[in-house]
Amino acid sequence: MEFELVEMTPEQREMALYEEAVEHFGEKAQILQTVEEMAELTKALLKYIRYKDFGHGDLGDILECINEERADVSIMLNQMEVIFGDNSVDECLKLKHLREFLDEDGRAEE
């Protein structure tokens, strides 16, 4: 029996990469790495607030760091999807709640 090679879409290749990373490093390591990357993003965001409030630091460096850490967190969150499954239903519910909150808050300001 011959198998046809099916070309993967870019999205499928990306997901395969996340799956490979989880398989290679293990769930625990990738969960811990996610926590570390989120902490680094938190630190970068706090530096941004410090810059905005007190003018401390170099804005260009701070923004570059935030973008790098956002990318790291995004990559790790995709690996969390490999480990824990899709959360799009929960995300939709959260977005619906946000929409309702903003609508309600907008009516209160009128």
BASE-51567 format. One record per atom (N, C-alpha, C): residue in three letters; residue number from 1; atom name; x, y, z. Coordinates in steps of 0.02 Angstrom, whole numbers, plus 50000, padded with zeros to 5 digits. Example, Ala and Ser with C-alpha at 12.3 -4.5 7.8 and 13.67 -1.06 7.14 Angstrom:
REM BASE-51567
<lopa Ala,1,N,<50660,49716,50390>>
<lopa Ala,1,CA,<50615,49775,50390>>
<lopa Ala,1,C,<50660,49835,50390>>
<lopa Ser,2,N,<50642,49888,50354>>
<lopa Ser,2,CA,<50684,49947,50357>>
<lopa Ser,2,C,<50645,50002,50394>>
This chain:
REM BASE-51567
<lopa Met,1,N,<50042,49941,50000>>
<lopa Met,1,CA,<50000,50000,50000>>
<lopa Met,1,C,<50044,50062,50000>>
<lopa Glu,2,N,<50033,50105,49951>>
<lopa Glu,2,CA,<50072,50166,49947>>
<lopa Glu,2,C,<50033,50223,49979>>
<lopa Phe,3,N,<50070,50268,50011>>
<lopa Phe,3,CA,<50040,50326,50042>>
<lopa Phe,3,C,<50057,50387,50001>>
<lopa Glu,4,N,<50008,50428,49991>>
<lopa Glu,4,CA,<50018,50491,49957>>
<lopa Glu,4,C,<50046,50541,50007>>
<lopa Leu,5,N,<50097,50576,49986>>
<lopa Leu,5,CA,<50123,50629,50029>>
<lopa Leu,5,C,<50077,50689,50023>>
<lopa Val,6,N,<50051,50710,50079>>
<lopa Val,6,CA,<50006,50768,50080>>
<lopa Val,6,C,<50046,50827,50107>>
<lopa Glu,7,N,<50045,50880,50069>>
<lopa Glu,7,CA,<50079,50941,50090>>
<lopa Glu,7,C,<50042,50972,50149>>
<lopa Met,8,N,<50080,50993,50198>>
<lopa Met,8,CA,<50050,51025,50256>>
<lopa Met,8,C,<50043,51099,50244>>
<lopa Thr,9,N,<49990,51127,50273>>
<lopa Thr,9,CA,<49981,51200,50271>>
<lopa Thr,9,C,<50031,51231,50319>>
<lopa Pro,10,N,<50044,51296,50312>>
<lopa Pro,10,CA,<50088,51329,50361>>
<lopa Pro,10,C,<50063,51320,50433>>
<lopa Glu,11,N,<49998,51322,50443>>
<lopa Glu,11,CA,<49970,51314,50510>>
<lopa Glu,11,C,<49983,51244,50536>>
<lopa Gln,12,N,<49977,51194,50493>>
<lopa Gln,12,CA,<49990,51125,50513>>
<lopa Gln,12,C,<50064,51114,50530>>
<lopa Arg,13,N,<50108,51146,50490>>
<lopa Arg,13,CA,<50180,51141,50504>>
<lopa Arg,13,C,<50196,51173,50571>>
<lopa Glu,14,N,<50164,51230,50585>>
<lopa Glu,14,CA,<50176,51265,50648>>
<lopa Glu,14,C,<50153,51221,50707>>
<lopa Met,15,N,<50093,51192,50701>>
<lopa Met,15,CA,<50067,51150,50755>>
<lopa Met,15,C,<50112,51088,50764>>
<lopa Ala,16,N,<50136,51060,50709>>
<lopa Ala,16,CA,<50180,51003,50713>>
<lopa Ala,16,C,<50244,51020,50750>>
<lopa Leu,17,N,<50268,51081,50740>>
<lopa Leu,17,CA,<50328,51104,50776>>
<lopa Leu,17,C,<50315,51108,50851>>
<lopa Tyr,18,N,<50257,51135,50870>>
<lopa Tyr,18,CA,<50240,51138,50941>>
<lopa Tyr,18,C,<50234,51068,50970>>
<lopa Glu,19,N,<50203,51023,50934>>
<lopa Glu,19,CA,<50196,50953,50957>>
<lopa Glu,19,C,<50264,50921,50965>>
<lopa Glu,20,N,<50309,50934,50917>>
<lopa Glu,20,CA,<50376,50906,50921>>
<lopa Glu,20,C,<50413,50933,50982>>
<lopa Ala,21,N,<50405,50997,50996>>
<lopa Ala,21,CA,<50439,51027,51054>>
<lopa Ala,21,C,<50414,50996,51119>>
<lopa Val,22,N,<50349,50986,51125>>
<lopa Val,22,CA,<50321,50956,51186>>
<lopa Val,22,C,<50346,50884,51192>>
<lopa Glu,23,N,<50347,50848,51137>>
<lopa Glu,23,CA,<50371,50778,51138>>
<lopa Glu,23,C,<50445,50776,51157>>
<lopa His,24,N,<50484,50822,51129>>
<lopa His,24,CA,<50556,50822,51141>>
<lopa His,24,C,<50574,50841,51212>>
<lopa Phe,25,N,<50546,50896,51236>>
<lopa Phe,25,CA,<50564,50922,51302>>
<lopa Phe,25,C,<50522,50895,51359>>
<lopa Gly,26,N,<50461,50874,51343>>
<lopa Gly,26,CA,<50415,50848,51394>>
<lopa Gly,26,C,<50368,50902,51419>>
<lopa Glu,27,N,<50310,50879,51442>>
<lopa Glu,27,CA,<50258,50925,51466>>
<lopa Glu,27,C,<50281,50969,51523>>
<lopa Lys,28,N,<50311,50937,51574>>
<lopa Lys,28,CA,<50331,50976,51633>>
<lopa Lys,28,C,<50380,51031,51614>>
<lopa Ala,29,N,<50429,51016,51573>>
<lopa Ala,29,CA,<50479,51066,51554>>
<lopa Ala,29,C,<50446,51123,51516>>
<lopa Gln,30,N,<50399,51107,51473>>
<lopa Gln,30,CA,<50367,51160,51434>>
<lopa Gln,30,C,<50319,51201,51476>>
<lopa Ile,31,N,<50287,51171,51524>>
<lopa Ile,31,CA,<50245,51209,51570>>
<lopa Ile,31,C,<50288,51257,51611>>
<lopa Leu,32,N,<50344,51233,51637>>
<lopa Leu,32,CA,<50389,51276,51675>>
<lopa Leu,32,C,<50418,51331,51631>>
<lopa Gln,33,N,<50433,51315,51568>>
<lopa Gln,33,CA,<50459,51365,51522>>
<lopa Gln,33,C,<50407,51419,51509>>
<lopa Thr,34,N,<50344,51398,51505>>
<lopa Thr,34,CA,<50289,51446,51495>>
<lopa Thr,34,C,<50285,51495,51553>>
<lopa Val,35,N,<50290,51468,51613>>
<lopa Val,35,CA,<50288,51511,51673>>
<lopa Val,35,C,<50347,51560,51671>>
<lopa Glu,36,N,<50406,51536,51653>>
<lopa Glu,36,CA,<50464,51579,51650>>
<lopa Glu,36,C,<50455,51635,51598>>
<lopa Glu,37,N,<50430,51617,51539>>
<lopa Glu,37,CA,<50420,51667,51487>>
<lopa Glu,37,C,<50367,51719,51507>>
<lopa Met,38,N,<50315,51697,51542>>
<lopa Met,38,CA,<50264,51744,51565>>
<lopa Met,38,C,<50293,51791,51617>>
<lopa Ala,39,N,<50337,51766,51660>>
<lopa Ala,39,CA,<50369,51808,51710>>
<lopa Ala,39,C,<50414,51860,51676>>
<lopa Glu,40,N,<50449,51840,51623>>
<lopa Glu,40,CA,<50492,51887,51587>>
<lopa Glu,40,C,<50450,51941,51553>>
<lopa Leu,41,N,<50392,51923,51526>>
<lopa Leu,41,CA,<50347,51973,51497>>
<lopa Leu,41,C,<50321,52020,51551>>
<lopa Thr,42,N,<50304,51993,51609>>
<lopa Thr,42,CA,<50281,52034,51665>>
<lopa Thr,42,C,<50334,52085,51683>>
<lopa Lys,43,N,<50395,52063,51687>>
<lopa Lys,43,CA,<50451,52109,51704>>
<lopa Lys,43,C,<50458,52163,51651>>
<lopa Ala,44,N,<50454,52145,51588>>
<lopa Ala,44,CA,<50460,52194,51534>>
<lopa Ala,44,C,<50403,52244,51536>>
<lopa Leu,45,N,<50343,52221,51551>>
<lopa Leu,45,CA,<50285,52267,51555>>
<lopa Leu,45,C,<50292,52315,51614>>
<lopa Leu,46,N,<50319,52290,51669>>
<lopa Leu,46,CA,<50330,52333,51727>>
<lopa Leu,46,C,<50382,52387,51711>>
<lopa Lys,47,N,<50433,52368,51671>>
<lopa Lys,47,CA,<50482,52419,51650>>
<lopa Lys,47,C,<50449,52472,51608>>
<lopa Tyr,48,N,<50401,52453,51566>>
<lopa Tyr,48,CA,<50365,52501,51525>>
<lopa Tyr,48,C,<50325,52549,51569>>
<lopa Ile,49,N,<50291,52523,51619>>
<lopa Ile,49,CA,<50254,52565,51665>>
<lopa Ile,49,C,<50302,52613,51702>>
<lopa Arg,50,N,<50359,52588,51723>>
<lopa Arg,50,CA,<50408,52630,51756>>
<lopa Arg,50,C,<50432,52686,51710>>
<lopa Tyr,51,N,<50441,52668,51646>>
<lopa Tyr,51,CA,<50461,52719,51598>>
<lopa Tyr,51,C,<50406,52772,51591>>
<lopa Lys,52,N,<50343,52750,51584>>
<lopa Lys,52,CA,<50287,52797,51575>>
<lopa Lys,52,C,<50278,52841,51637>>
<lopa Asp,53,N,<50286,52812,51696>>
<lopa Asp,53,CA,<50274,52850,51757>>
<lopa Asp,53,C,<50333,52894,51777>>
<lopa Phe,54,N,<50394,52870,51766>>
<lopa Phe,54,CA,<50453,52905,51793>>
<lopa Phe,54,C,<50507,52920,51742>>
<lopa Gly,55,N,<50498,52898,51680>>
<lopa Gly,55,CA,<50548,52911,51629>>
<lopa Gly,55,C,<50610,52869,51635>>
<lopa His,56,N,<50607,52815,51673>>
<lopa His,56,CA,<50666,52772,51682>>
<lopa His,56,C,<50673,52723,51624>>
<lopa Gly,57,N,<50734,52716,51600>>
<lopa Gly,57,CA,<50749,52667,51548>>
<lopa Gly,57,C,<50746,52696,51478>>
<lopa Asp,58,N,<50763,52655,51430>>
<lopa Asp,58,CA,<50763,52673,51359>>
<lopa Asp,58,C,<50701,52643,51327>>
<lopa Leu,59,N,<50656,52686,51302>>
<lopa Leu,59,CA,<50593,52662,51275>>
<lopa Leu,59,C,<50603,52612,51219>>
<lopa Gly,60,N,<50649,52624,51174>>
<lopa Gly,60,CA,<50662,52577,51119>>
<lopa Gly,60,C,<50681,52509,51144>>
<lopa Asp,61,N,<50726,52506,51192>>
<lopa Asp,61,CA,<50747,52442,51221>>
<lopa Asp,61,C,<50688,52407,51256>>
<lopa Ile,62,N,<50649,52446,51291>>
<lopa Ile,62,CA,<50592,52418,51328>>
<lopa Ile,62,C,<50541,52389,51279>>
<lopa Leu,63,N,<50525,52425,51226>>
<lopa Leu,63,CA,<50476,52400,51178>>
<lopa Leu,63,C,<50502,52339,51141>>
<lopa Glu,64,N,<50567,52338,51125>>
<lopa Glu,64,CA,<50596,52280,51093>>
<lopa Glu,64,C,<50591,52218,51138>>
<lopa Cys,65,N,<50605,52229,51202>>
<lopa Cys,65,CA,<50601,52174,51250>>
<lopa Cys,65,C,<50529,52149,51256>>
<lopa Ile,66,N,<50481,52195,51259>>
<lopa Ile,66,CA,<50411,52175,51264>>
<lopa Ile,66,C,<50391,52133,51203>>
<lopa Asn,67,N,<50411,52155,51144>>
<lopa Asn,67,CA,<50393,52117,51084>>
<lopa Asn,67,C,<50424,52047,51083>>
<lopa Glu,68,N,<50487,52042,51104>>
<lopa Glu,68,CA,<50520,51977,51107>>
<lopa Glu,68,C,<50485,51931,51158>>
<lopa Glu,69,N,<50469,51959,51216>>
<lopa Glu,69,CA,<50437,51918,51267>>
<lopa Glu,69,C,<50365,51899,51247>>
<lopa Arg,70,N,<50330,51944,51214>>
<lopa Arg,70,CA,<50263,51927,51189>>
<lopa Arg,70,C,<50267,51869,51140>>
<lopa Ala,71,N,<50317,51870,51096>>
<lopa Ala,71,CA,<50326,51815,51049>>
<lopa Ala,71,C,<50341,51750,51086>>
<lopa Asp,72,N,<50385,51752,51136>>
<lopa Asp,72,CA,<50401,51692,51175>>
<lopa Asp,72,C,<50338,51665,51209>>
<lopa Val,73,N,<50299,51709,51239>>
<lopa Val,73,CA,<50238,51687,51274>>
<lopa Val,73,C,<50189,51657,51224>>
<lopa Ser,74,N,<50182,51688,51168>>
<lopa Ser,74,CA,<50136,51663,51117>>
<lopa Ser,74,C,<50155,51592,51095>>
<lopa Ile,75,N,<50219,51582,51082>>
<lopa Ile,75,CA,<50244,51516,51062>>
<lopa Ile,75,C,<50230,51465,51117>>
<lopa Met,76,N,<50242,51484,51179>>
<lopa Met,76,CA,<50231,51437,51234>>
<lopa Met,76,C,<50157,51424,51245>>
<lopa Leu,77,N,<50114,51474,51236>>
<lopa Leu,77,CA,<50042,51462,51243>>
<lopa Leu,77,C,<50017,51413,51190>>
<lopa Asn,78,N,<50046,51416,51131>>
<lopa Asn,78,CA,<50028,51367,51080>>
<lopa Asn,78,C,<50049,51296,51101>>
<lopa Gln,79,N,<50104,51291,51136>>
<lopa Gln,79,CA,<50124,51225,51162>>
<lopa Gln,79,C,<50078,51203,51218>>
<lopa Met,80,N,<50051,51251,51255>>
<lopa Met,80,CA,<50002,51233,51307>>
<lopa Met,80,C,<49939,51205,51275>>
<lopa Glu,81,N,<49922,51228,51215>>
<lopa Glu,81,CA,<49865,51200,51179>>
<lopa Glu,81,C,<49879,51127,51161>>
<lopa Val,82,N,<49941,51111,51144>>
<lopa Val,82,CA,<49959,51042,51130>>
<lopa Val,82,C,<49948,50999,51193>>
<lopa Ile,83,N,<49968,51026,51250>>
<lopa Ile,83,CA,<49965,50988,51313>>
<lopa Ile,83,C,<49893,50984,51339>>
<lopa Phe,84,N,<49858,51040,51340>>
<lopa Phe,84,CA,<49794,51044,51375>>
<lopa Phe,84,C,<49733,51045,51328>>
<lopa Gly,85,N,<49745,51052,51264>>
<lopa Gly,85,CA,<49690,51053,51216>>
<lopa Gly,85,C,<49668,51124,51200>>
<lopa Asp,86,N,<49622,51126,51153>>
<lopa Asp,86,CA,<49596,51189,51127>>
<lopa Asp,86,C,<49554,51224,51181>>
<lopa Asn,87,N,<49562,51290,51186>>
<lopa Asn,87,CA,<49523,51329,51234>>
<lopa Asn,87,C,<49482,51383,51199>>
<lopa Ser,88,N,<49469,51373,51135>>
<lopa Ser,88,CA,<49434,51426,51097>>
<lopa Ser,88,C,<49364,51439,51122>>
<lopa Val,89,N,<49330,51388,51149>>
<lopa Val,89,CA,<49263,51399,51177>>
<lopa Val,89,C,<49268,51445,51237>>
<lopa Asp,90,N,<49316,51432,51281>>
<lopa Asp,90,CA,<49326,51475,51339>>
<lopa Asp,90,C,<49345,51546,51318>>
<lopa Glu,91,N,<49387,51551,51267>>
<lopa Glu,91,CA,<49408,51616,51243>>
<lopa Glu,91,C,<49349,51655,51216>>
<lopa Cys,92,N,<49306,51622,51179>>
<lopa Cys,92,CA,<49246,51655,51152>>
<lopa Cys,92,C,<49200,51679,51209>>
<lopa Leu,93,N,<49193,51638,51261>>
<lopa Leu,93,CA,<49152,51659,51318>>
<lopa Leu,93,C,<49182,51720,51352>>
<lopa Lys,94,N,<49248,51721,51359>>
<lopa Lys,94,CA,<49282,51778,51391>>
<lopa Lys,94,C,<49274,51841,51348>>
<lopa Leu,95,N,<49278,51833,51282>>
<lopa Leu,95,CA,<49269,51891,51238>>
<lopa Leu,95,C,<49197,51916,51241>>
<lopa Lys,96,N,<49150,51871,51245>>
<lopa Lys,96,CA,<49079,51890,51251>>
<lopa Lys,96,C,<49069,51930,51316>>
<lopa His,97,N,<49099,51906,51370>>
<lopa His,97,CA,<49094,51940,51434>>
<lopa His,97,C,<49125,52010,51429>>
<lopa Leu,98,N,<49182,52016,51396>>
<lopa Leu,98,CA,<49214,52081,51387>>
<lopa Leu,98,C,<49169,52127,51348>>
<lopa Arg,99,N,<49139,52102,51293>>
<lopa Arg,99,CA,<49093,52143,51253>>
<lopa Arg,99,C,<49035,52168,51296>>
<lopa Glu,100,N,<49006,52123,51336>>
<lopa Glu,100,CA,<48950,52142,51379>>
<lopa Glu,100,C,<48972,52194,51430>>
<lopa Phe,101,N,<49031,52186,51459>>
<lopa Phe,101,CA,<49056,52234,51508>>
<lopa Phe,101,C,<49065,52302,51476>>
<lopa Leu,102,N,<49096,52303,51416>>
<lopa Leu,102,CA,<49107,52367,51382>>
<lopa Leu,102,C,<49041,52400,51362>>
<lopa Asp,103,N,<48994,52360,51339>>
<lopa Asp,103,CA,<48928,52388,51322>>
<lopa Asp,103,C,<48894,52418,51383>>
<lopa Glu,104,N,<48896,52381,51438>>
<lopa Glu,104,CA,<48865,52404,51500>>
<lopa Glu,104,C,<48901,52466,51526>>
<lopa Asp,105,N,<48966,52466,51524>>
<lopa Asp,105,CA,<49005,52523,51548>>
<lopa Asp,105,C,<48992,52585,51505>>
<lopa Gly,106,N,<48983,52575,51440>>
<lopa Gly,106,CA,<48968,52630,51394>>
<lopa Gly,106,C,<48901,52661,51408>>
<lopa Arg,107,N,<48853,52619,51426>>
<lopa Arg,107,CA,<48786,52646,51443>>
<lopa Arg,107,C,<48788,52685,51508>>
<lopa Ala,108,N,<48830,52665,51554>>
<lopa Ala,108,CA,<48836,52700,51618>>
<lopa Ala,108,C,<48865,52770,51609>>
<lopa Glu,109,N,<48907,52778,51557>>
<lopa Glu,109,CA,<48938,52844,51546>>
<lopa Glu,109,C,<48892,52892,51511>>
<lopa Glu,110,N,<48837,52868,51481>>
<lopa Glu,110,CA,<48792,52912,51444>>
<lopa Glu,110,C,<48752,52956,51488>>
